[in-house]
Amino acid sequence: VGSVAYAFTSLPIPSEYYFQGAGGNKATCTAQGFFIQVGTVACYTNVSLAAYYFFVIKKGWSETRLKKVSLWFFVCPILVGMVFAFAGIP
């Protein structure tokens, strides 16, 4: 999702900013920013996955112990990404 938003480059930028390739309006600019931020959920999920493997391999956590925190490994990246995405909408 974020990659598609990046692919539009400067097209969604409002044309009154006199930016080369700008042809959008405030709504298209806001939409592009929203979808770029939604794309960061993948980065946060990667951090959660790295933390999961750290606890399993380096710290030797058991499956029972991981089940207690596994929901946080799934929910936190989505929640943080969505909070940042919605924060940019005026």
DSSP file with accessible surface (Angstrom, degrees, kcal/mol):
  #  RESIDUE AA STRUCTURE BP1 BP2  ACC     N-H-->O    O-->H-N    N-H-->O    O-->H-N    TCO  KAPPA ALPHA  PHI   PSI    X-CA   Y-CA   Z-CA
    1    1 A V     >        0   0  105      0, 0.0     4,-1.8     0, 0.0     5,-0.1   0.000 360.0 360.0 360.0 -46.1    0.0    0.0    0.0
    2    2 A G  H  >  +     0   0    6      1,-0.2     4,-2.3     2,-0.2     5,-0.2   0.877 360.0  55.4 -65.7 -35.1    2.8    2.4    0.9
    3    3 A S  H  > S+     0   0   98      1,-0.2     4,-1.7     2,-0.2    -1,-0.2   0.884 105.9  50.9 -66.3 -37.6    4.7    1.6   -2.2
    4    4 A V  H  > S+     0   0   90      2,-0.2     4,-0.9     1,-0.2    -1,-0.2   0.911 109.5  50.9 -65.2 -40.4    1.7    2.5   -4.4
    5    5 A A  H >< S+     0   0    5     -4,-1.8     3,-0.6     1,-0.2    -2,-0.2   0.902 110.1  49.6 -64.2 -39.0    1.4    5.8   -2.6
    6    6 A Y  H >< S+     0   0  148     -4,-2.3     3,-1.7     1,-0.2    -1,-0.2   0.825 100.7  66.1 -66.5 -30.9    5.1    6.5   -3.2
    7    7 A A  H 3< S+     0   0   77     -4,-1.7    -1,-0.2     1,-0.3    -2,-0.2   0.789  91.5  61.2 -64.5 -26.2    4.7    5.6   -6.9
    8    8 A F  T X< S+     0   0  109     -4,-0.9     3,-2.4    -3,-0.6    -1,-0.3   0.593  82.8 175.9 -75.5  -8.2    2.5    8.6   -7.4
    9    9 A T  T <   -     0   0   97     -3,-1.7    -1,-0.2     1,-0.3     4,-0.1  -0.109  66.1 -10.7  41.2-115.2    5.4   10.8   -6.4
   10   10 A S  T >  S+     0   0   21      1,-0.2     3,-1.2    -3,-0.1    13,-0.4   0.457 109.0  98.1 -93.8  -0.4    4.5   14.5   -6.7
   11   11 A L  T <  S+     0   0   95     -3,-2.4    12,-1.7     1,-0.2    13,-0.4   0.899  82.2  49.3 -57.4 -42.8    1.2   14.0   -8.6
   12   12 A P  T 3  S+     0   0   14      0, 0.0    17,-0.4     0, 0.0    13,-0.3   0.625  84.8 110.5 -75.6  -8.1   -1.1   14.3   -5.5
   13   13 A I  S <  S-     0   0   39     -3,-1.2    11,-2.3    11,-0.1    10,-0.6  -0.422  84.4 -99.0 -66.2 137.3    0.6   17.5   -4.3
   14   14 A P  B >   -a   24   0A   4      0, 0.0     3,-1.6     0, 0.0     5,-0.4  -0.285  25.8-131.3 -58.1 138.2   -1.7   20.6   -4.7
   15   15 A S  G >  S+     0   0   68      9,-1.4     3,-1.7     1,-0.3     7,-0.1   0.731  99.5  73.7 -68.0 -19.0   -0.8   22.5   -7.8
   16   16 A E  G 3  S+     0   0  119      1,-0.3    -1,-0.3     2,-0.1     9,-0.0   0.618  83.3  69.9 -71.8  -7.8   -0.7   25.9   -5.9
   17   17 A Y  G <  S-     0   0  158     -3,-1.6    -1,-0.3     2,-0.1    -2,-0.2   0.503 100.3-133.9 -83.6  -4.6    2.6   24.8   -4.4
   18   18 A Y    <   +     0   0  214     -3,-1.7     2,-0.4     1,-0.2    -2,-0.1   0.878  48.8 156.2  53.5  42.4    4.3   25.2   -7.8
   19   19 A F    >   -     0   0  120     -5,-0.4     3,-2.4    -4,-0.1    -1,-0.2  -0.825  53.2 -99.1 -97.9 136.6    6.1   21.9   -7.4
   20   20 A Q  T 3  S+     0   0  179     -2,-0.4     3,-0.1     1,-0.3   -10,-0.1  -0.351 109.0  11.2 -59.5 125.5    7.1   20.1  -10.6
   21   21 A G  T 3  S+     0   0   48      1,-0.3    -1,-0.3    -2,-0.1     2,-0.2   0.415  90.6 144.4  88.2  -2.0    4.6   17.4  -11.5
   22   22 A A    <   +     0   0   22     -3,-2.4    -1,-0.3     1,-0.1   -11,-0.2  -0.507   2.9 143.3 -71.9 135.1    2.1   18.6   -8.9
   23   23 A G        +     0   0   52    -12,-1.7    -1,-0.1   -10,-0.6   -12,-0.1   0.258  42.3  86.5-154.7  13.6   -1.5   18.3  -10.1
   24   24 A G  B     -a   14   0A  17    -11,-2.3    -9,-1.4   -13,-0.4     2,-0.2  -0.065  62.1-123.6-102.9-156.3   -3.6   17.3   -7.1
   25   25 A N     >  -     0   0   84    -13,-0.3     4,-2.1   -11,-0.2     5,-0.2  -0.751  43.3 -79.0-139.4-174.4   -5.4   19.0   -4.3
   26   26 A K  H  > S+     0   0  141     -2,-0.2     4,-2.4     1,-0.2     5,-0.2   0.888 126.9  53.0 -61.1 -37.6   -5.4   19.0   -0.5
   27   27 A A  H  > S+     0   0   70      2,-0.2     4,-2.5     1,-0.2    -1,-0.2   0.911 109.8  46.7 -66.8 -41.7   -7.5   15.7   -0.4
   28   28 A T  H  > S+     0   0   55      2,-0.2     4,-2.3     1,-0.2    -1,-0.2   0.882 112.6  50.7 -69.0 -35.1   -5.2   13.8   -2.7
   29   29 A C  H  X S+     0   0   49     -4,-2.1     4,-2.3   -17,-0.4    -2,-0.2   0.925 111.9  46.9 -65.9 -43.5   -2.2   15.0   -0.8
   30   30 A T  H  X S+     0   0   39     -4,-2.4     4,-2.4     1,-0.2    -2,-0.2   0.905 111.6  51.5 -64.5 -40.6   -3.7   13.9    2.5
   31   31 A A  H  X S+     0   0   43     -4,-2.5     4,-2.5     2,-0.2     5,-0.2   0.911 109.1  49.9 -64.2 -42.3   -4.7   10.5    1.0
   32   32 A Q  H  X S+     0   0   27     -4,-2.3     4,-2.2     1,-0.2    -2,-0.2   0.938 111.4  48.8 -62.3 -44.0   -1.2    9.9   -0.2
   33   33 A G  H  X S+     0   0   34     -4,-2.3     4,-2.2     1,-0.2    -2,-0.2   0.905 110.3  52.1 -61.3 -40.2    0.2   10.7    3.2
   34   34 A F  H  X S+     0   0   37     -4,-2.4     4,-2.2     1,-0.2    -2,-0.2   0.951 111.7  44.8 -60.8 -48.9   -2.3    8.4    4.9
   35   35 A F  H  X S+     0   0   94     -4,-2.5     4,-1.6     1,-0.2    -1,-0.2   0.837 110.1  54.7 -71.2 -29.4   -1.4    5.5    2.6
   36   36 A I  H  X S+     0   0   27     -4,-2.2     4,-0.6    -5,-0.2    -1,-0.2   0.933 110.7  46.7 -64.9 -43.0    2.3    6.1    3.0
   37   37 A Q  H >< S+     0   0   65     -4,-2.2     3,-1.1     1,-0.2     4,-0.3   0.871 107.3  56.0 -67.3 -36.0    1.9    5.9    6.8
   38   38 A V  H >< S+     0   0   24     -4,-2.2     3,-1.7     1,-0.2     4,-0.3   0.880 100.3  61.9 -61.7 -34.0   -0.2    2.8    6.5
   39   39 A G  H >X S+     0   0   25     -4,-1.6     3,-1.0     1,-0.3     4,-0.5   0.737  88.4  70.3 -64.2 -20.7    2.7    1.3    4.6
   40   40 A T  H <X S+     0   0   29     -3,-1.1     4,-2.1    -4,-0.6     3,-0.3   0.658  76.7  81.3 -72.9 -12.4    4.9    1.7    7.7
   41   41 A V  H <> S+     0   0   22     -3,-1.7     4,-2.5    -4,-0.3    -1,-0.2   0.886  87.2  57.5 -57.8 -35.8    2.9   -1.1    9.4
   42   42 A A  H <> S+     0   0   69     -3,-1.0     4,-1.9    -4,-0.3    -1,-0.2   0.899 105.2  49.9 -62.7 -38.3    5.1   -3.5    7.5
   43   43 A C  H  X S+     0   0   81     -4,-0.5     4,-1.7    -3,-0.3    -1,-0.2   0.925 111.8  47.2 -65.4 -44.3    8.2   -2.0    9.1
   44   44 A Y  H  X S+     0   0   76     -4,-2.1     4,-2.0     1,-0.2    -2,-0.2   0.858 109.7  53.7 -66.7 -34.4    6.8   -2.2   12.6
   45   45 A T  H  X S+     0   0   66     -4,-2.5     4,-2.5     2,-0.2    -1,-0.2   0.889 105.4  54.5 -65.8 -37.1    5.7   -5.8   11.9
   46   46 A N  H  X S+     0   0  106     -4,-1.9     4,-2.4     1,-0.2    -2,-0.2   0.897 106.6  51.3 -63.1 -38.4    9.3   -6.6   10.9
   47   47 A V  H  X S+     0   0   98     -4,-1.7     4,-2.5     2,-0.2    -1,-0.2   0.921 109.9  49.8 -64.2 -42.3   10.5   -5.2   14.3
   48   48 A S  H  X S+     0   0   18     -4,-2.0     4,-2.5     2,-0.2    -2,-0.2   0.903 110.3  50.0 -63.0 -41.1    8.0   -7.4   16.1
   49   49 A L  H  X S+     0   0   86     -4,-2.5     4,-2.4     2,-0.2    -2,-0.2   0.911 110.5  49.8 -64.7 -40.6    9.2  -10.5   14.1
   50   50 A A  H  X S+     0   0   60     -4,-2.4     4,-2.1     1,-0.2    -2,-0.2   0.907 111.4  49.1 -63.8 -40.8   12.8   -9.7   15.0
   51   51 A A  H  X S+     0   0   30     -4,-2.5     4,-2.5     2,-0.2    -2,-0.2   0.907 109.0  53.4 -65.0 -39.8   11.8   -9.3   18.6
   52   52 A Y  H  X S+     0   0   65     -4,-2.5     4,-2.2     1,-0.2    -2,-0.2   0.948 111.3  44.7 -59.0 -49.7   10.0  -12.6   18.5
   53   53 A Y  H  X>S+     0   0  124     -4,-2.4     4,-2.9     1,-0.2     5,-0.6   0.859 110.2  56.2 -66.1 -32.9   13.0  -14.4   17.1
   54   54 A F  I  X>S+     0   0   96     -4,-2.1     5,-1.7    -5,-0.2     4,-1.3   0.947 110.2  44.3 -61.2 -46.8   15.3  -12.7   19.6
   55   55 A F  I  <5S+     0   0   53     -4,-2.5     6,-2.7     3,-0.2    -2,-0.2   0.867 118.7  43.5 -68.3 -34.5   13.2  -14.0   22.5
   56   56 A V  I  <5S+     0   0   51     -4,-2.2     4,-0.3     4,-0.2    -2,-0.2   0.954 126.5  26.8 -74.5 -50.0   13.0  -17.5   21.0
   57   57 A I  I  <5S+     0   0  134     -4,-2.9    -3,-0.2    -5,-0.2    -2,-0.2   0.951 131.6  29.8 -83.1 -51.6   16.6  -18.0   19.9
   58   58 A K  I  <<S+     0   0  159     -4,-1.3    -3,-0.2    -5,-0.6    -4,-0.1   0.917 131.4  31.5 -79.7 -43.5   18.7  -15.8   22.2
   59   59 A K  S   <S-     0   0  125     -5,-1.7    -3,-0.2     2,-0.0    -1,-0.2   0.605  96.4-132.9 -92.7 -14.5   16.6  -15.8   25.4
   60   60 A G        -     0   0   57     -6,-0.3    -4,-0.2    -4,-0.3    -3,-0.1   0.819  34.0-178.4  69.8  32.7   15.2  -19.3   25.0
   61   61 A W        -     0   0   52     -6,-2.7    -1,-0.2     1,-0.1     2,-0.1  -0.370  22.7-123.9 -65.9 142.6   11.6  -18.4   25.8
   62   62 A S     >  -     0   0   65      1,-0.1     4,-2.1    -2,-0.1     5,-0.2  -0.370  21.5-109.3 -81.6 165.6    9.1  -21.3   25.8
   63   63 A E  H  > S+     0   0  112      1,-0.2     4,-1.9     2,-0.2     5,-0.1   0.864 119.2  55.7 -63.3 -34.8    6.0  -21.4   23.6
   64   64 A T  H  > S+     0   0  107      1,-0.2     4,-0.8     2,-0.2    -1,-0.2   0.922 108.9  46.0 -64.7 -43.0    3.9  -21.0   26.7
   65   65 A R  H >> S+     0   0  132      1,-0.2     4,-0.6     2,-0.2     3,-0.5   0.874 111.7  52.4 -67.9 -36.5    5.7  -17.8   27.7
   66   66 A L  H >X S+     0   0    3     -4,-2.1     4,-1.6     1,-0.2     3,-0.7   0.828  98.8  63.7 -69.8 -31.0    5.4  -16.5   24.1
   67   67 A K  H 3< S+     0   0  144     -4,-1.9     4,-0.5     1,-0.2    -1,-0.2   0.813  96.6  59.5 -63.9 -27.1    1.7  -17.1   24.0
   68   68 A K  H << S+     0   0  161     -4,-0.8    -1,-0.2    -3,-0.5    -2,-0.2   0.818 119.6  25.7 -69.5 -30.9    1.3  -14.5   26.7
   69   69 A V  H XX S+     0   0   46     -3,-0.7     4,-1.4    -4,-0.6     3,-0.5   0.457  94.2  94.9-112.0  -2.7    2.9  -11.7   24.6
   70   70 A S  H 3X S+     0   0   54     -4,-1.6     4,-1.0     1,-0.2     5,-0.2   0.831  80.6  59.5 -64.5 -30.2    2.2  -12.9   21.1
   71   71 A L  H >> S+     0   0  107     -4,-0.5     4,-3.2     1,-0.2     3,-0.6   0.913 104.0  51.6 -62.7 -38.9   -0.9  -10.8   20.8
   72   72 A W  H <> S+     0   0  153     -3,-0.5     4,-1.7     1,-0.2    -1,-0.2   0.840 103.1  58.1 -66.3 -34.4    1.2   -7.7   21.5
   73   73 A F  H 3< S+     0   0   40     -4,-1.4    -1,-0.2     1,-0.2    -2,-0.2   0.783 116.8  35.4 -64.8 -24.6    3.6   -8.7   18.7
   74   74 A F  H <X S+     0   0  139     -4,-1.0     4,-0.8    -3,-0.6    -2,-0.2   0.856 121.8  41.8 -94.4 -42.1    0.6   -8.6   16.3
   75   75 A V  H  X S+     0   0   50     -4,-3.2     4,-3.0     1,-0.2     5,-0.2   0.908 104.6  61.4 -78.1 -42.6   -1.5   -5.8   17.7
   76   76 A C  H  X S+     0   0   49     -4,-1.7     4,-2.9    -5,-0.3     5,-0.3   0.898 102.8  48.5 -57.7 -47.4    1.2   -3.1   18.4
   77   77 A P  H  > S+     0   0    4      0, 0.0     4,-2.2     0, 0.0    -1,-0.2   0.929 116.2  44.0 -61.0 -40.4    2.6   -2.7   14.9
   78   78 A I  H  X S+     0   0   65     -4,-0.8     4,-2.5     2,-0.2     5,-0.2   0.936 115.7  47.6 -68.6 -44.1   -0.9   -2.3   13.4
   79   79 A L  H  X S+     0   0   98     -4,-3.0     4,-2.4     2,-0.2     5,-0.2   0.942 114.3  45.4 -63.6 -47.9   -2.1    0.0   16.2
   80   80 A V  H  X S+     0   0   58     -4,-2.9     4,-2.3    -5,-0.2     5,-0.2   0.931 114.2  49.3 -63.1 -44.7    1.0    2.2   16.0
   81   81 A G  H  X S+     0   0    0     -4,-2.2     4,-2.0    -5,-0.3    -1,-0.2   0.909 113.0  46.3 -61.9 -42.1    0.9    2.4   12.3
   82   82 A M  H  X S+     0   0   65     -4,-2.5     4,-2.8     2,-0.2     5,-0.2   0.872 109.1  54.7 -70.8 -35.1   -2.7    3.3   12.2
   83   83 A V  H  X S+     0   0   82     -4,-2.4     4,-1.8    -5,-0.2    -2,-0.2   0.948 111.6  44.8 -62.3 -45.5   -2.4    5.9   14.9
   84   84 A F  H  X S+     0   0   99     -4,-2.3     4,-0.8     2,-0.2    -2,-0.2   0.882 113.6  51.0 -66.2 -36.4    0.3    7.6   12.8
   85   85 A A  H >< S+     0   0    1     -4,-2.0     3,-0.6    -5,-0.2    -2,-0.2   0.937 114.6  41.6 -67.3 -45.1   -1.7    7.3    9.7
   86   86 A F  H >< S+     0   0  119     -4,-2.8     3,-1.2     1,-0.2    -1,-0.2   0.741 103.3  68.8 -75.5 -21.7   -4.8    8.8   11.2
   87   87 A A  H 3< S+     0   0   76     -4,-1.8    -1,-0.2    -5,-0.2    -2,-0.2   0.803  94.5  57.7 -66.5 -25.9   -2.9   11.5   13.0
   88   88 A G  T << S+     0   0   58     -4,-0.8    -1,-0.2    -3,-0.6    -2,-0.2   0.550  83.8  94.0 -82.4  -6.0   -2.0   13.2    9.7
   89   89 A I    <         0   0   75     -3,-1.2   -58,-0.0    -4,-0.2    -3,-0.0  -0.774 360.0 360.0 -89.1 119.7   -5.7   13.6    8.7
   90   90 A P              0   0  128      0, 0.0    -2,-0.1     0, 0.0    -1,-0.0  -0.194 360.0 360.0 -71.9 360.0   -6.8   17.1    9.7
